[in-house]
Amino acid sequence: MADSHRLLAGFSLKRLLLLIVSLLVALVLCQALVTSWNQPQVASQLELYQTNLLLEGSAWQGAGLPPAQWSALRQSLLGKDPLGEVEKQYQQLQQRAQKNLTTLENLASQSSPTPADQPLSRRQQDALKQQRVLIDQIDLQLGLMQAQQGDPAAAIKRWQQLRDRPTTAPALERTAGILVRLWQDRQPQAGDETWLRQQLQGWFAYRALEQLYSLTQRSSPSPLIAQEQITAQNHLVKLLVIGTLPAIAALGGIGLSIVLVIQRLIKGEQSLLRLHAGQGWTIPWTAETIWQVLILGFFFVGQILLPLGLGALGLQSSALSSRDRAWFSLIYYLVMAAAGLAVLAWSIRPYRPLPEGLFRLKLSTGAWLWGLGGYLVALPLMFGIAIVNQQLWQGQGGSNPMLEIVLTERDPIALGIFFVTAAVAAPLFEETLFRGFLLPSLTRYMGLGWAIGLSGLVFAAAHLSLSEILPLTLLGVVLGFVYSRSRNLLSPMLLHSLWNSATMVGLWLLG
């Protein structure tokens, strides 16, 4: 009897601790999601980078192509007035950025400077700084476009306002001052050419240097002209790859979806879409084990314990070099994954040997086909939901911080490390947890369809960005559907890896 009381007390204490940790995790997650409400999405920068590809590609003169062929190709890729279209897109982007900045400034003015608010204040300050820099960069570049289109007075006025703005970064302030002098036909000063080469890129650098050379009665050096043509041609190829390959893959996904639906209508319950439909898994553990693994193994370790531990050691990724930051991200993720998997293994240890079919990972042709097919089908669905999501959030709602880092990264080794983190480590860990454990566990309490939907929602919420909940829930549903049909973790792992790999490659091409 005494042993029974001690056992009951132990269980009660365990549940009490789990409840306390759950409340702490809920507080941190809610704060993170609320903070992301007014943070800009990386989509704004992606749009800016893609617009720059269009602008820089417009400088190519079509060397080696017949004039008629180049004219048709130019119009199909760049449109009738690429410079005017780019200027319009820049103005729209600046309006959204200004709206985001106003919202962030209002939010910052309402925050109380208490110690508990310091982490939130730091994130707000980072977001404020990013939006101000983005607006200033757009002003600088819009001025060059106005000057190129024959309106130097408007360009000079824009640069003067940028130069005199109190919040303008010193580097942008100096660049704006140089451009004002050049378009006021005043002679360049020593160091102006070197500075412009360092601060401006692509089309913008070439236009500024052309003006500088005209004032010094020099023609643009042949190597500069040749380099611009090479750069413009490369950017056209990037634009073609970014715009064409995903579209072709999405069309393949639509075609595959149609074939699967037709097969479903013809074969009924024997079709691929109905394979293992309605069949759950035999789950010996209870909801308490599910909650324990998610709260302790994923959220508590990844969002509270590790950040606190690293903070106590004085380790911050923002203070590291580019390559060290990449290693930091990979090691952080591997430690989080190891701890999460350790909690998972410890939690289900009393139920070994596990029922057949759980955590099944087997190399087979079917597993690869399900993964690749799921990726193709997911593409048009994700493109559609991205349009809805953009209208819903209007460039706000936050994004995965790694996306912005990869977009601006230049070190190939650092990019390779980030690629391993996103395309290898993340699919292995997250699919084991969310599809291998969570999805089957939920079928003990609900139907397979509801379990797929709920596990997808939890998967999306774990990424801590409000703007990503809708698209990542859809991706999680596709991952869950693929796993429920293939009954092989290799399939969703492959799909997840393909998705992250394509995202990383796209960011690299844009960056």
C-alpha positions in Angstrom: 0.0 0.0 0.0 2.8 2.4 0.9 4.5 1.6 -2.4 1.3 2.4 -4.2 1.0 5.8 -2.5 4.6 6.6 -3.3 4.0 5.7 -7.0 0.9 7.8 -7.1 2.7 10.7 -5.5 5.5 10.3 -8.1 3.0 10.4 -10.9 1.3 13.5 -9.5 4.6 15.3 -9.1 5.6 14.4 -12.6 2.4 15.8 -14.0 2.7 18.9 -11.9 6.2 19.6 -13.2 4.9 18.9 -16.8 2.1 21.3 -16.2 4.5 24.0 -15.0 6.8 23.5 -17.9 3.8 23.5 -20.3 2.7 26.9 -19.0 6.2 28.3 -19.3 6.4 27.0 -22.9 3.0 28.4 -23.8 4.1 31.8 -22.5 7.3 31.8 -24.5 5.5 30.6 -27.7 2.7 33.1 -27.4 5.3 35.9 -26.9 7.2 34.7 -30.0 4.1 34.5 -32.1 2.8 37.9 -31.0 6.2 39.4 -31.6 6.2 38.0 -35.2 2.9 39.8 -35.8 4.6 43.1 -36.6 7.8 41.7 -38.0 8.5 42.0 -41.8 8.6 38.9 -43.9 11.6 37.9 -45.8 9.3 37.8 -48.9 9.8 41.6 -49.2 13.5 41.2 -49.6 12.9 38.3 -52.0 10.7 40.5 -54.1 13.4 43.2 -54.1 16.1 40.7 -55.2 14.0 39.3 -58.0 13.1 42.9 -59.1 16.9 43.6 -59.2 17.4 40.6 -61.4 14.9 42.0 -63.9 16.5 45.4 -63.8 20.1 44.1 -64.2 19.1 41.7 -66.9 17.6 44.6 -68.9 21.1 46.0 -69.5 22.0 43.1 -71.7 22.3 44.0 -75.4 21.7 40.5 -76.8 25.2 39.9 -78.1 25.3 37.1 -80.5 21.5 37.0 -81.2 19.8 38.4 -84.3 18.0 41.7 -83.4 14.5 40.4 -84.1 15.1 37.3 -81.9 16.6 39.4 -79.1 13.7 41.8 -79.2 11.2 39.0 -78.9 13.2 37.3 -76.1 13.6 40.6 -74.2 9.9 41.4 -74.3 8.9 37.9 -73.2 11.4 37.9 -70.3 11.5 41.6 -69.3 8.3 43.2 -70.7 8.0 46.3 -72.9 9.3 48.8 -70.2 11.4 46.9 -67.7 12.8 50.1 -66.1 9.4 51.6 -65.6 8.0 48.3 -64.2 10.9 47.9 -61.8 10.4 51.5 -60.6 6.7 50.8 -59.9 7.6 47.6 -58.0 10.2 49.5 -55.9 7.6 52.2 -55.0 5.1 49.6 -54.0 7.7 47.8 -51.9 8.7 51.1 -50.2 5.1 51.8 -49.3 4.7 48.4 -47.6 8.0 48.9 -45.9 7.0 52.3 -44.6 3.7 50.9 -43.4 5.6 48.2 -41.5 8.0 50.8 -40.1 5.1 52.9 -38.8 3.6 49.9 -37.1 6.8 48.9 -35.5 7.5 52.4 -34.3 4.0 52.6 -32.7 4.5 49.2 -31.1 8.0 50.2 -29.7 6.6 53.5 -28.3 3.9 51.5 -26.4 6.4 49.0 -24.9 7.5 49.5 -21.3 11.2 49.3 -20.7 11.1 46.7 -18.0 13.8 44.0 -17.7 11.2 41.3 -18.7 10.6 43.2 -22.0 14.3 43.4 -23.0 14.3 40.3 -25.3 11.2 41.7 -27.1 12.7 45.2 -27.3 15.9 43.8 -28.9 13.8 42.0 -31.6 11.8 45.1 -32.2 14.9 47.2 -32.5 16.4 44.8 -35.0 13.2 44.9 -37.0 13.1 48.7 -36.9 16.7 48.9 -38.1 16.0 46.5 -41.0 13.0 48.4 -42.2 14.8 51.8 -42.0 17.8 50.4 -44.0 15.4 48.8 -46.5 13.6 52.1 -47.1 16.8 54.1 -47.4 18.3 51.6 -49.9 15.1 51.8 -52.0 15.3 55.7 -51.9 18.9 55.5 -53.1 18.0 53.1 -55.9 14.8 54.9 -56.9 16.8 58.1 -57.4 19.2 56.3 -59.8 16.2 55.0 -61.8 14.7 58.5 -61.9 18.0 59.9 -63.1 18.2 57.3 -65.8 14.7 58.1 -67.0 15.5 61.7 -67.5 14.3 63.3 -64.2 17.5 64.3 -62.4 15.8 67.0 -60.3 13.5 64.4 -58.7 16.5 62.1 -58.1 18.6 64.9 -56.5 15.7 65.8 -54.2 15.2 62.2 -53.1 19.0 61.8 -52.4 19.1 65.1 -50.4 16.2 63.9 -48.3 18.0 60.6 -47.7 21.3 62.4 -46.9 19.6 64.7 -44.4 17.5 62.1 -42.7 18.6 61.7 -39.0 18.2 57.9 -39.1 20.2 57.3 -42.3 23.2 55.0 -41.8 26.5 56.7 -42.4 27.4 54.6 -45.4 24.1 55.4 -47.2 24.4 59.1 -46.2 27.8 59.4 -47.8 26.6 57.5 -50.9 23.6 59.8 -51.3 25.9 62.8 -50.9 28.2 61.6 -53.7 25.2 61.0 -56.0 23.9 64.5 -55.3 27.2 66.0 -56.3 27.5 63.9 -59.5 24.1 64.8 -60.8 24.6 68.5 -59.9 27.5 68.2 -62.4 30.1 68.9 -59.7 33.5 67.3 -60.1 34.0 64.0 -58.2 36.3 64.0 -55.2 39.1 61.6 -54.5 37.8 58.3 -53.4 34.3 58.7 -54.9 34.9 56.0 -57.5 36.2 53.5 -55.1 33.3 54.2 -52.6 30.7 53.8 -55.3 32.2 50.5 -56.4 32.0 49.3 -52.8 28.6 50.5 -51.9 26.6 50.0 -55.1 26.0 46.8 -57.0 25.0 45.7 -60.5 23.0 48.1 -62.6 23.0 50.8 -59.9 26.8 50.8 -59.8 27.2 51.0 -63.5 24.8 54.0 -63.8 26.6 55.9 -61.1 30.1 55.2 -62.6 28.9 56.3 -66.0 27.9 59.6 -64.6 31.2 59.9 -62.8 33.2 59.1 -66.0 31.1 61.7 -68.0 32.1 64.4 -65.5 35.8 63.6 -65.7 35.5 63.4 -69.5 36.3 59.8 -69.5 34.4 57.1 -71.4 33.3 54.0 -69.5 36.3 51.6 -69.5 35.8 48.6 -71.9 36.3 46.1 -69.0 33.4 47.8 -67.1 31.1 47.6 -70.2 32.1 44.0 -70.8 31.6 43.1 -67.1 28.1 44.7 -67.1 27.1 42.6 -70.2 28.4 39.4 -68.6 26.6 40.2 -65.3 23.4 41.1 -67.2 23.5 37.9 -69.1 24.0 35.8 -66.0 21.1 37.6 -64.3 18.9 36.8 -67.2 19.8 33.1 -66.9 19.0 33.3 -63.1 15.7 35.0 -63.9 14.9 32.3 -66.4 15.7 29.5 -64.0 13.8 31.0 -61.1 10.8 31.7 -63.2 10.7 28.6 -65.4 11.8 25.6 -63.4 9.3 26.0 -60.5 6.5 26.6 -63.0 7.4 23.5 -65.0 7.6 21.4 -61.8 4.2 22.9 -60.6 2.6 22.0 -64.0 4.0 18.5 -63.4 2.4 18.5 -60.0 -0.9 19.5 -61.5 -0.7 16.8 -64.1 0.2 14.2 -61.4 -2.8 15.3 -59.3 -5.1 14.9 -62.2 -3.8 11.4 -62.9 -4.2 10.4 -59.3 -7.8 11.7 -59.2 -8.7 9.8 -62.4 -7.1 6.6 -60.9 -9.2 7.2 -57.8 -12.4 7.4 -59.8 -11.5 4.3 -61.8 -10.1 2.0 -59.2 -11.9 3.3 -56.1 -10.6 1.8 -52.9 -7.7 0.1 -54.8 -6.2 3.5 -55.9 -3.0 5.0 -54.6 -4.9 7.8 -52.9 -6.8 5.2 -50.8 -3.8 3.2 -49.9 -3.9 2.6 -46.1 -6.8 5.1 -45.9 -8.5 5.2 -42.6 -5.9 2.9 -41.0 -4.2 4.2 -38.0 -1.4 2.7 -35.9 -1.4 0.6 -32.8 -0.3 3.1 -30.1 0.3 1.8 -26.6 1.1 5.1 -24.9 -1.3 7.8 -23.8 -1.8 11.5 -24.4 0.5 12.2 -21.5 3.4 10.7 -23.4 2.5 12.7 -26.5 2.5 16.0 -24.4 5.7 15.1 -22.6 7.6 14.5 -25.9 6.4 17.7 -27.5 6.7 20.0 -24.5 10.0 18.6 -23.0 11.6 17.2 -26.1 11.0 19.9 -28.6 9.7 23.2 -27.2 11.3 23.4 -23.8 14.7 22.2 -25.0 14.8 24.2 -28.2 13.1 27.4 -27.2 14.0 27.8 -23.5 16.7 25.5 -22.2 19.3 25.9 -25.0 18.8 29.7 -25.4 19.2 30.2 -21.6 22.3 27.9 -21.5 23.9 29.7 -24.4 23.1 33.1 -22.9 24.7 32.1 -19.6 27.8 31.2 -21.5 27.8 34.5 -23.4 27.3 32.8 -26.8 25.3 34.8 -29.4 25.2 34.0 -33.1 24.9 37.7 -34.0 28.4 38.3 -32.6 30.0 35.6 -34.7 31.5 35.8 -38.2 29.6 34.5 -41.2 31.1 31.1 -41.2 31.0 30.7 -37.5 27.4 31.7 -37.4 26.6 28.9 -39.9 28.5 26.3 -37.7 26.6 27.7 -34.7 23.3 27.2 -36.4 24.1 23.6 -37.4 25.5 22.6 -34.0 22.6 24.3 -32.2 20.1 22.3 -34.3 22.0 19.0 -33.8 22.1 19.5 -30.1 18.4 20.3 -30.0 17.6 17.3 -32.2 19.7 15.0 -30.1 18.0 16.2 -26.9 14.6 15.9 -28.5 15.2 12.4 -29.7 16.6 11.4 -26.3 13.4 12.6 -24.6 11.4 10.7 -27.2 13.4 7.5 -26.7 13.1 7.8 -22.9 9.4 8.5 -23.1 8.5 5.4 -25.2 11.1 3.1 -23.6 8.5 1.4 -21.3 6.5 0.3 -24.4 9.2 -1.6 -26.1 9.1 -3.7 -28.2 7.1 -1.2 -30.3 4.1 -2.3 -32.4 4.9 -3.0 -36.0 5.0 -0.1 -38.4 6.1 2.6 -36.0 9.1 4.7 -37.1 9.5 2.5 -40.2 12.4 3.7 -42.3 13.2 1.6 -45.3 15.0 2.2 -48.6 12.6 1.3 -51.4 11.5 2.5 -54.8 8.0 3.2 -53.6 9.3 5.4 -50.8 11.3 7.6 -53.2 8.3 7.8 -55.6 6.0 8.9 -52.8 8.5 11.6 -51.7 9.1 13.0 -55.2 5.4 12.8 -56.1 4.4 14.5 -52.9 6.9 17.3 -53.7 5.5 17.9 -57.1 1.9 17.9 -55.9 2.8 20.2 -53.0 4.3 22.9 -55.4 1.1 24.2 -57.0 -0.7 24.0 -53.7 2.0 26.0 -51.9 2.1 28.6 -54.8 -1.7 29.1 -54.4 -1.5 29.4 -50.6 1.4 31.9 -50.9 -0.8 34.3 -52.9 -3.5 34.1 -50.3 -1.0 34.4 -47.5 0.6 37.5 -49.0 -2.8 39.2 -49.3 -3.6 38.2 -45.7 -0.4 39.5 -44.1 0.7 42.2 -46.5 4.4 41.6 -45.9 4.2 41.2 -42.1 4.0 38.2 -39.7 7.7 37.3 -39.5 9.8 34.6 -41.2 12.3 32.0 -40.5 15.5 34.0 -39.6 17.6 31.5 -41.6 16.0 32.6 -44.8 17.2 36.2 -44.5 20.7 35.0 -43.5 21.0 32.7 -46.5 19.7 35.4 -48.8 22.5 37.8 -47.9 25.2 35.2 -47.4 28.2 35.3 -49.7 30.5 32.7 -48.2 30.1 29.4 -50.1 31.2 27.3 -47.1 28.7 29.0 -44.9 26.0 28.5 -47.5 27.0 24.8 -47.6 26.6 24.5 -43.8 23.3 26.2 -43.9 22.2 23.8 -46.6 23.1 20.8 -44.5 21.1 22.2 -41.6 18.0 22.8 -43.7 18.1 20.0 -46.2 19.5 17.1 -44.0 19.3 17.8 -40.3 15.8 19.4 -40.3 14.0 16.7 -42.3 15.6 13.9 -40.3 14.6 15.3 -36.9 11.3 17.0 -37.7 9.9 14.1 -39.7 10.9 11.6 -37.0 9.1 13.8 -34.4 6.1 15.1 -36.2 5.3 12.3 -38.7 7.0 9.4 -37.1 5.7 10.0 -33.5 3.0 12.7 -33.4 0.9 11.7 -36.3 0.5 8.0 -35.4 0.1 8.9 -31.7 -2.9 11.2 -32.5 -4.7 8.3 -34.4 -5.3 6.7 -31.0 -7.8 9.6 -30.2 -9.0 10.7 -33.6 -9.4 9.7 -37.2 -6.4 9.6 -39.6 -7.6 12.7 -41.5 -7.9 14.8 -38.3 -4.6 13.5 -37.1 -2.9 14.6 -40.3 -4.4 18.1 -40.0 -3.6 18.6 -36.3 0.0 17.3 -36.7 0.4 19.7 -39.6 -0.8 22.6 -37.5 1.5 21.8 -34.6 4.4 21.5 -37.1 3.6 24.9 -38.5 3.2 26.6 -35.1 6.6 25.2 -34.1 8.3 27.5 -36.6 7.1 30.5 -34.5 6.0 32.9 -37.3 2.4 33.8 -37.7 2.8 34.3 -41.5 4.1 30.8 -41.9 1.3 29.0 -40.1 -1.0 28.7 -43.1 1.6 27.6 -45.7 3.4 25.3 -43.3 0.2 23.7 -42.1 -0.6 22.9 -45.7 3.0 21.5 -46.2 2.6 19.5 -43.0 -0.7 18.1 -44.3 1.0 17.0 -47.5 3.9 15.4 -45.5 1.4 13.6 -43.3 -0.7 12.4 -46.2 2.5 11.0 -47.9 3.6 9.2 -44.7 0.1 7.8 -44.1 0.1 6.3 -47.6 3.7 5.2 -47.9 4.0 4.0 -44.2 7.7 4.8 -44.6 9.4 7.8 -43.0 11.9 8.0 -45.9 9.1 9.5 -48.1 8.2 12.6 -46.0 12.0 13.0 -45.2 12.7 13.1 -49.0 9.8 15.5 -49.6 10.9 17.8 -46.8 14.5 17.7 -48.0 13.5 18.6 -51.6 11.4 21.5 -50.4 14.1 23.0 -48.2 16.8 22.3 -50.8 14.8 24.1 -53.5 14.2 27.0 -51.1 17.9 27.3 -50.3 18.9 27.1 -54.0 16.3 29.8 -54.8 17.6 32.1 -52.1 21.2 31.5 -53.3 20.3 32.4 -56.9 18.4 35.6 -55.7 21.1 36.6 -53.3 
